[in-house]
Amino acid sequence: MLEFNDYPPLLGGAASALGSTTAFAPTSASAQPATTPSFGPASIKDELLYQRATQSYLWALPLLNMRALKEASEAKFGAGYNVLPIWKQRMSAVTLVTTPNSDVIYAMGYLDLKRGGPMVIEAPPGLQGILDDFWQRPIRMVGQFEGRDWSGDVGLPGPDKGKGGKYLVLPPDYSGDTPSGYFTYRSRTYGVFVFWRGFFQDPKQLDAPVKVMEQTKIYPLGKEASATPMQFPDASGVPVNMLFARDASAFEMIKRAIDDEYVDPTGMDMRGMLAAIGIVKDKPFNPSAADRAILDKAANRALEMARWTLVEDLGRRPGGKWYADRQWINIFPPSPGTPEWVTSTYTDIDIRAGFFSSAYSTSPVMVLNVPGSGAKYPAAFKDADGDAFDGARSYRLRLPANIPAKLFWSVTVYDIDTMSGLQNGQRFPSLNQMDKPAANPDGSTDIYFGPSSPGVGKNWLATVPGKSFWVGLRLYGPEQPFFDQSWKPGDVEKVK
């Protein structure tokens, strides 16, 4: 039987790890064996299962990530189109979810168009939101509005322009009449992710954005009068693990998603990959103990591959770094440059897998490069010397004066293993403009990272010895100096 190595983590030394664990290394012509090696049927079978499972995990990461959000949320807060959990006091690190933003108000809901049919979403005025399908693709409008195509964005960046409006979301196989009076969208999956974000000016005054979100109404088309009343449970401070698995149970979650979802004719080849590991819609999935051990290793290795792409490989690609002389990674590089990672001829599966291994949700405004619009998300996975961050060391990030963010900026420290907010003992693992951080005499802002405070009056995000981390910078409404690079953040430097 084929033996699988216990692969070491790829992060922080990927080249050596890959070099030492390659199972079938290429050799020169002169080094080829005289006879073709013979593999027993069990070896081939196990290798095929491992490879099919690894690639299936990478392909399905957007779906797996979203399914984990849905299942954890519904188990903790309740299920139904009428349930919209809101993090009314912001999202702290007790919510385990990939790359959350602690500096806005979040609301996240999950619709099932297979059971509920077409759904109406009444978006209130002043909202900023996203509608994604369960592959985390922005849902597209049917036809055009005001002479242009729309997808995903709701509220301020969407067709209602922040005035509020009624959005009708159709199932992928809907063939009935489409009434007028709505912004009508057609999802490519039965599952729909409703993701609202609200901004605040004062961290002590959060009622206003919460009240906006609580004006949301969701109900089946034509059934407003009989709809189940909306519920807005407060998710703040509630421990909940919304992370996807990195073992064989991930494939069980994928199986549940496949059973619930629409069969997209364009996805038959990859469904064939799933079938090769035993996952077929509406048929039992019962891997043997031996196969389950292989699936454990495949899931773990696939996630390592995806994280390696994000942390190590992306910065080597054209446009993968924001600055040639700094470590800041552009998680939405100019190629493909779309929220679905689709080029004119293919989908960049590697970059997509890297993103969804560590984050969730996309929309057109996230890749927009227009001053004053959208947001930018520079990410530092390494310090100024190119080293992985060490939770036992101290670091400093200097942001020059006049940070070019029309709305606000923030800095967050994340756990490199879970990609969630670092559980560092502070109320939030972030610092934002609304916190009014201390500035230097020249207007620049220093933020320190480390296991102990750098001193009274200094801006500090705590780290945890024994845990590596990474740093995310957010600029909401990035202005021209960010794009022309007349303003550049410093690297995160070791404090000597």
HELIX and SHEET records of a PDB file:
HELIX    1   1 ALA A   14  THR A   21  1                                   8    
HELIX    2   2 ALA A   29  ALA A   31  5                                   3    
HELIX    3   3 PRO A   41  PHE A   77  1                                  37    
HELIX    4   4 LEU A  113  GLY A  116  1                                   4    
HELIX    5   5 ASP A  207  MET A  213  1                                   7    
HELIX    6   6 SER A  249  ASP A  260  1                                  12    
HELIX    7   7 PRO A  265  GLY A  267  5                                   3    
HELIX    8   8 MET A  268  ALA A  276  1                                   9    
HELIX    9   9 ALA A  289  TRP A  308  1                                  20    
HELIX   10  10 THR A  309  ASP A  313  3                                   5    
HELIX   11  11 LEU A  314  ARG A  316  5                                   3    
HELIX   12  12 ILE A  349  PHE A  356  1                                   8    
HELIX   13  13 PRO A  364  VAL A  367  1                                   4    
HELIX   14  14 GLN A  433  ASP A  435  5                                   3    
HELIX   15  15 GLN A  480  PHE A  483  1                                   4    
SHEET    1   A 2 THR A  95  LEU A  96  0                                        
SHEET    2   A 2 VAL A 240  ASN A 241  1                                        
SHEET    1   B 4 ILE A 105  ASP A 112  0                                        
SHEET    2   B 4 GLY A 191  GLY A 198 -1                                        
SHEET    3   B 4 GLN A 128  ASP A 133 -1                                        
SHEET    4   B 4 ASP A 153  GLY A 155 -1                                        
SHEET    1   C 5 ARG A 140  MET A 141  0                                        
SHEET    2   C 5 PHE A 183  ARG A 186 -1                                        
SHEET    3   C 5 GLY A 165  LEU A 170  1                                        
SHEET    4   C 5 MET A 119  ALA A 123 -1                                        
SHEET    5   C 5 LYS A 217  PRO A 220 -1                                        
SHEET    1   D 3 ALA A 375  LYS A 376  0                                        
SHEET    2   D 3 PHE A 469  PRO A 478 -1                                        
SHEET    3   D 3 ALA A 379  ALA A 380 -1                                        
SHEET    1   E 4 ALA A 375  LYS A 376  0                                        
SHEET    2   E 4 PHE A 469  PRO A 478 -1                                        
SHEET    3   E 4 ALA A 405  ASP A 415 -1                                        
SHEET    4   E 4 SER A 430  ASN A 432 -1                                        
SHEET    1   F 4 ASN A 459  ALA A 462  0                                        
SHEET    2   F 4 THR A 445  GLY A 450  1                                        
SHEET    3   F 4 TYR A 395  LEU A 399 -1                                        
SHEET    4   F 4 VAL A 492  LYS A 494 -1                                        
END                                                                             
